[in-house]
Amino acid sequence: MGAAIGTIAGIFTGFVGLVFLPLVGAALGEFAAKRDLIRAGKVGVATWLGLLIGTAAKVAIVFAMLGLFAVALLF
């Protein structure tokens, strides 16, 4: 829930907010739920890494689709 709130807030704060506010939102949400700072930090970093890896995978899929389209168009 915190990552979603961070992402929504990130839309209004630009690129830096869109990249880093999900981390902050997830960490704050976990801290509010469990009151454990170490766990909240781990959850925030894990959320951020998951979003980063997911975005990289999406970009890779887009380039693969564009490559297949180019090959299909030429042959």
C-alpha positions as CSV (number, residue, x, y, z in Angstrom):
1,M,0.0,0.0,0.0
2,G,2.8,2.4,0.9
3,A,4.5,1.9,-2.5
4,A,1.3,2.7,-4.3
5,I,0.9,5.9,-2.4
6,G,4.6,6.7,-3.0
7,T,4.1,6.1,-6.7
8,I,1.0,8.3,-6.9
9,A,2.9,11.0,-5.1
10,G,5.8,10.5,-7.4
11,I,3.7,11.3,-10.5
12,F,3.2,14.8,-9.2
13,T,6.9,15.4,-8.2
14,G,8.6,14.5,-11.4
15,F,11.2,11.9,-12.3
16,V,13.1,11.9,-9.0
17,G,9.9,11.4,-7.1
18,L,8.7,8.7,-9.4
19,V,11.9,6.8,-8.9
20,F,12.4,7.2,-5.1
21,L,9.0,7.9,-3.5
22,P,7.9,4.2,-3.9
23,L,10.9,3.3,-1.7
24,V,9.9,6.0,0.9
25,G,6.2,5.0,0.8
26,A,6.9,1.3,1.3
27,A,9.3,2.0,4.1
28,L,7.0,4.4,5.9
29,G,4.0,2.0,5.4
30,E,6.0,-0.9,6.8
31,F,7.3,1.2,9.7
32,A,3.8,2.3,10.5
33,A,2.5,-1.3,10.6
34,K,5.4,-3.0,12.4
35,R,7.4,-0.3,14.2
36,D,10.7,-1.9,13.1
37,L,13.1,0.4,11.4
38,I,15.4,-2.3,10.0
39,R,12.6,-4.3,8.5
40,A,11.0,-1.1,7.1
41,G,14.3,-0.3,5.4
42,K,14.6,-3.7,3.9
43,V,11.1,-3.6,2.6
44,G,11.7,-0.2,1.1
45,V,14.9,-1.3,-0.7
46,A,13.3,-4.6,-1.8
47,T,10.3,-2.6,-3.3
48,W,12.6,-0.2,-5.0
49,L,14.7,-3.1,-6.5
50,G,11.6,-4.9,-7.6
51,L,10.3,-1.8,-9.4
52,L,13.7,-1.2,-11.0
53,I,14.1,-4.8,-12.2
54,G,10.5,-4.8,-13.5
55,T,11.0,-1.6,-15.4
56,A,14.2,-3.0,-16.9
57,A,12.4,-6.1,-18.0
58,K,9.6,-4.1,-19.6
59,V,12.2,-2.0,-21.5
60,A,13.9,-5.2,-22.7
61,I,10.6,-6.6,-23.9
62,V,9.8,-3.4,-25.8
63,F,13.2,-3.6,-27.6
64,A,12.7,-7.2,-28.4
65,M,9.2,-6.5,-29.8
66,L,10.6,-3.6,-31.9
67,G,13.4,-5.9,-33.2
68,L,10.9,-8.6,-34.2
69,F,8.7,-6.0,-35.9
70,A,11.7,-4.6,-37.9
71,V,12.7,-8.2,-38.9
72,A,9.2,-9.0,-40.0
73,L,8.9,-5.7,-41.9
74,L,12.1,-6.3,-43.8
75,F,11.6,-10.0,-44.7
